[in-house]
């Protein structure tokens, strides 16, 4: 199971890299969102996919599942959602102001 998730992370990272190298700003924002999801999956897999009981004192279970990786990933998901929303608003405002969503069109004539 962990090998399959690591392969999925590799596919997501390669897709995100392809989107990040694009000229279109929306593709770049989608690339950052996909890359953040790939990192979340990687962190969850590295934390271990264990089966066990909840970590409550007094329970007589043999194995316990650590809840810390899931809590950290949940926090990272909320932060990445906020950053993606900010990027989308920034791209939308840039498109409203300049009328272009291509990065090469946004360069000024002094850069050429």
VEXTOR-43408 format. One record per residue (C-alpha): residue in one letter; x negated, z negated, y negated. Coordinates in nm, 4 decimals, decimal comma. Layout:
> residuo/east/up/north
> A/X/Z/Y
...
//
This chain:
> residuo/east/up/north
> X/0,0000/0,0000/0,0000
> X/-0,2767/-0,0874/-0,2447
> X/-0,4571/0,2405/-0,1717
> X/-0,1456/0,4396/-0,2553
> X/-0,1021/0,2546/-0,5851
> X/-0,4683/0,3127/-0,6743
> X/-0,4184/0,6856/-0,6088
> X/-0,1092/0,6777/-0,8311
> X/-0,3152/0,5083/-1,1031
> X/-0,5721/0,7878/-1,0745
> X/-0,3023/1,0531/-1,1145
> X/-0,1566/0,8704/-1,4155
> X/-0,4984/0,8331/-1,5804
> X/-0,5769/1,2019/-1,5314
> X/-0,2362/1,3011/-1,6730
> X/-0,2839/1,0687/-1,9694
> X/-0,6319/1,2089/-2,0351
> X/-0,4914/1,5625/-2,0331
> X/-0,2210/1,4626/-2,2809
> X/-0,4650/1,2750/-2,5059
> X/-0,6824/1,5860/-2,5388
> X/-0,3883/1,7884/-2,6690
> X/-0,3346/1,9119/-3,0251
> X/0,0259/1,7953/-3,0456
> X/0,0813/1,4422/-3,1785
> X/0,3818/1,3700/-2,9543
> X/0,1734/1,4514/-2,6474
> X/-0,0950/1,2133/-2,7688
> X/0,1606/0,9325/-2,8062
> X/0,2974/1,0052/-2,4570
> X/-0,0591/1,0053/-2,3245
> X/-0,1241/0,6593/-2,4656
> X/0,2031/0,5317/-2,3157
> X/0,1190/0,6738/-1,9721
> X/-0,2334/0,5345/-1,9920
> X/-0,1025/0,1875/-2,0718
> X/0,1349/0,2035/-1,7726
> X/-0,1530/0,3118/-1,5500
> X/-0,3574/0,0137/-1,6643
> X/-0,0642/-0,2193/-1,5964
> X/-0,0370/-0,0867/-1,2409
> X/-0,4117/-0,1225/-1,1958
> X/-0,4091/-0,4826/-1,3163
> X/-0,1185/-0,5691/-1,0887
> X/-0,2942/-0,4120/-0,7920
> X/-0,6211/-0,5882/-0,8687
> X/-0,4304/-0,9169/-0,8931
> X/-0,3241/-0,8645/-0,5345
> X/-0,0023/-0,7598/-0,3721
> X/0,0592/-1,0806/-0,1827
> X/0,3646/-1,2060/-0,0057
> X/0,4329/-1,5746/-0,0280
> X/0,6488/-1,8487/-0,1649
> X/0,7017/-1,9408/-0,5268
> X/0,4424/-2,1838/-0,6673
> X/0,6635/-2,4921/-0,6917
> X/0,5334/-2,8363/-0,6020
> X/0,7068/-3,0037/-0,3124
> X/0,7726/-2,6833/-0,1210
> X/0,6110/-2,6820/0,2229
> X/0,5024/-2,3170/0,2276
> X/0,1671/-2,2006/0,3638
> X/0,0906/-1,9342/0,1017
> X/0,1764/-1,9159/-0,2641
> X/0,1945/-1,6157/-0,4919
> X/0,0062/-1,6426/-0,8197
> X/0,2386/-1,5652/-1,1105
> X/-0,0356/-1,5287/-1,3735
> X/-0,1034/-1,1520/-1,3273
> X/0,2675/-1,0736/-1,3562
> X/0,3006/-1,2872/-1,6693
> X/0,0015/-1,1206/-1,8336
> X/0,1271/-0,7737/-1,7431
> X/0,4722/-0,8537/-1,8821
> X/0,3103/-0,9522/-2,2116
> X/0,1018/-0,6339/-2,2094
> X/0,4133/-0,4224/-2,1458
> X/0,5863/-0,5706/-2,4502
> X/0,2796/-0,5131/-2,6678
> X/0,2349/-0,1537/-2,5469
> X/0,6047/-0,0857/-2,6129
> X/0,5640/-0,2094/-2,9698
> X/0,2484/-0,0009/-3,0226
> X/0,4203/0,3094/-2,8803
> X/0,7184/0,2553/-3,1105
> X/0,4821/0,2212/-3,4069
> X/0,2994/0,5427/-3,3063
> X/0,6302/0,7296/-3,2789
> X/0,7383/0,6147/-3,6252
> X/0,3978/0,7112/-3,7631
> X/0,4179/1,0587/-3,6055
> X/0,7730/1,1074/-3,7309
> X/0,6790/1,0067/-4,0846
> X/0,3728/1,2326/-4,0766
> X/0,5896/1,5224/-3,9639
> X/0,8414/1,4525/-4,2411
> X/0,5674/1,4413/-4,5038
> X/0,3486/1,7333/-4,3957
> X/0,5828/1,9454/-4,1836
> X/0,3229/1,9792/-3,9084
> X/0,2698/1,8037/-3,5794
> X/-0,0455/1,9881/-3,4804
> X/-0,3683/1,7996/-3,5452
> X/-0,5568/2,1151/-3,6447
> X/-0,2931/2,1897/-3,9085
> X/-0,3327/1,8399/-4,0512
> X/-0,7029/1,8899/-4,1178
> X/-0,7779/1,9778/-4,4740
> X/-0,9697/2,2903/-4,5820
> X/-1,2780/2,0758/-4,6550
> X/-1,3175/2,0028/-4,2808
> X/-1,3617/2,3664/-4,1793
//
